[in-house]
Amino acid sequence: MRRIAMTLSLAVFVLVALTAVAVAQEHAYVGVDGCKMCHKKEADGDQYGKWAASKHAEAYKTLATEEAKKVATEAGIEGDPQQAPECLSCHVTAYGVKDELKGKKFTMEEGVGCESCHGPGEEYKSMKVMKDHEAAVAAGLQVISKETCVQCHNEKSPTFKGFEYEAMLAKVAHPN
């Protein structure tokens, strides 16, 4: 009887833990415009401007090029790369996420936006939360790491030529 109670307690604990993880992953996306309003001032680092001038901002558009179509064909992907899940999973933010978690201003055309790296921003985007790093992380702000980047910058990409995390991080750096 004691063993059944322990097993049942463990099962309830695991179920609660898994539910908490699922709920934590249910933050909604706000799109680049939701971040831009606070992250565009030159005096504060112009994170938006740095992103807008980056290859990440052009990632979705890149899929419409003749080169992308050639790469997709050679990789065995049929049809339009801008419609192919294999391409979109890394060339747009929140690909495969439920539509109800994508805000009204969120669009695929933004390419690899802020929330691809920093996580869905609905809960942490307010100035009050962002001023407290721990609160922002608790609200879904993701701390960038090599693991963040190598989710896409890896051998699965047909154009992968290696990835030097520190060098690439310096290229996309946009401190606040």
Secondary structure, 3 states (H helix, E strand, C coil): CHHHHHHHHHHHHHHHHHHHHHHHCCCCECHHHHHHCCCCCHHHCCHHHHHHCCCHHHHHHHCCCHHHHHHHHHCCCCCCCCCCHHHHHHHCCCCCCCHHHECCCCCHHHCCCHHHHHCCCCCCCCHHHHCCHHHHHHCCCCCCCHHHHHCCCCCCCCCCCCCCHHHHHHHHCCCC
